[in-house]
Amino acid sequence: MDGQRLSLVLLLVVTLTLSISGAATMSTAETTANETDIFISDKPDPETGSVPPFVLPDLEEVDEEENISVAELSQIRDFHYSTTQPPYQVGPDQQTLQEYRLEQLESIERNESTSLWFPDSERSNGTLVTDAHVTILGTAEGTQTRLESDAGDQYGNESELLLVPRDGTVYTHADYATRIPKGTCVTTDQTRTCLNVTLLDQETDRTLEIGNQSWSGDPERPHQLDYADANASGATTMEVEATITSRLAVQETTYVREGTDWVLSNTTDNETLELSHTVQDEAPVVVTTNQELSIEQTIIESDDGIDRLILEFDGPETLHDRRLWSTATFEESAGKIENIWGVYSQRQYETATRGHRPGDELPISPDQNESNTTVPVLNDASSGVSTGNETLEQQLPAPATQQETVPFPNVLEKQLAAQRDRPTLDGEQNTSIANPPELASSNSFSFASEPASLDEDVNLSSVEPHGQMTLTITNAEQPITEVRDIHGDPIPVSTQTVQERDAQLETAILNDTHAELHLFEGETGEALGNETLWLHGAAQGQVTTDSDGTAVVERRDLYVTASFTGETDPAEEVYYSPAEAQVTFQPEAFNIYQLLMSFTGAFVSIIAFVILYIPFAYLRGANK
């Protein structure tokens, strides 16, 4: 039997080792739209369970292996990573997610005759520019919610809100194609005048607006827009605007006929012509650092030191108003508490459409366009160019764009998801401690009616998210000194220290249906008035003690349980510990006389039925 078990264990080890031993790093250059994006994280995946360390190598070792594709690596497991401390890395250069996303964005190539746009891009055409658009591809620090809420349409589609910090970076992509006007020539008798248009350069000036604030883009960083000190009182709009300015050189060349040839007579460089076209994109956002959340920590001390910690989170109970905390760290690096939130990255666009003109226009030569008709030239009052009757836009041919669907670089979108239904203590707690810290209780409320949606190919689970109202931590040797939100920004914590006092709860039965509860301090006997007692088995769910610390309850069952969950009195700097008591009512006395009467009544009813009803039914049947 032992030999069979050993063989089974060895088979399991070999199988798991073979499934992982060939793991390779993801090369961003080789990644296609059909592959799965993997980011290695040292955070435990709750879906995988525990795997012996001698079977599963360190995740960094997995990332350094060779001869396996990203898709194959994805089949081993999906990776979820924490928001505030992202150790995720990928590829041969061990890039972070932010570095990877920026590299993918910069890999999008364009030239004067091509444009690449996404399924939901708002494209527009100008005098010189065609298929122009600017697209928000997310933010470096922000995350999409994708949470379905019951809040209604007060703030638009709340599930599409992008949560951004006060200081951050917005990823954008501007793209367009340029239609250079054809050269024209006008021939009159022995003179020919040709007009050529050359594109000198193009610049893109970008601006970012969040609410009523605006920031300018840096030309040296064409795919990023940095902002600082964003301030919004609630859900607002983020808008990116790009103005494409094209500079054209207009050259007029005169030729005279000498025999059968045209000979250059004069060349004039006219003033530069500037044309601009503006495109924009927008997204609903919430500046999370402007959201409300206050955190109060109560340190409850006993004779042996810290007995417990109580964290109270006070703020609105809607997603667009409440700041989301992510981690709470104990003093002296004694571990931390992780909230339910995590971030999963998935592909934002799988394909795009590329449009391109058949070919660039070439400057015209004097031997082209042998026509005696007058061809209109550029018409711009500020350029000083001699003009005809038509505008430049009227001279341009209709766009002859060829389109094709192409894979889009894997610029990933960060999505907020609830990994679990309540916070957890960090897995790196010191396991040598006999009584490690423990989350004794968590009071919460629902943030959304449904979990965040993930891609259909994602194996991770997302649960309905809850926001915390109170957390009680026992066996904590150190207080909480730092709380950070989902972007890593600190949230202020106010702390008060109180001494624990024993509270006691006594009961007395008043009659068959009512009992009296009395709450008081155990050492002094002082009544604890205006305190809530939670009830089970009573006619009501809770009751409040009067000034004498008493309350009368009516039973619903034979057993009534009353609980006092504990209360802090800041004025007295004391904490009254939880207490519980049970009232047992006597069942009603057994009355044999009433039972016999019940049986007798039933027996008499049956006899009456037999004597009266059956003969009557028989007679009715006989008469038919």
Secondary structure, DSSP 8 states (H G I E B T S, - for coil): -HHHHHHHHHHHHHHHHHHHHT-----TTT--TTS----B-SS--TTT----TTTS--HHHHHH--S--HHHHHHH----B-SSS---BBTTTTB-HHHHHHHHHHT----TTEEEE-TT---B--SSEEEEEEEEEEESS-EE-----SS-STTS-GGG-EEE-SSEEEEEEEEEEE-----EEEEETTEEEEEEEEEEEEEEEEEEEETTEEEE--TT-TTEEEE-S---SSSEEEEEEEEEEEEEEEEEEEEEEETTEEEEEEEEE---EEEEEEEEEEEEEEEGGGSB-EEEEEEEEETTEEEEEEEEEES-SSTTTB--EEEEEEGGG--EEE-SEEEEEEES-SEEEEEE-SS------TTS---SS-------TTTT----SS-HHHHS-----EEEEEE----EEEEEEE-SSS-EE-TTS-TTSSS--EEEEEEEEES-SS-----TT--------EEEEEEEEES-SS-EEEEEETTS-EE-EEEEEEEEE-EEEEEEE-SSSEEEEEEEETTT--B--S-EEEEESBSSSEEE--TTSEEEEEBSSSEEEEEE--EEETTTTEEE--EEEEEE-------HHHHHHHHHHHHHHHHHIIIIIHHHHHHHHHT-
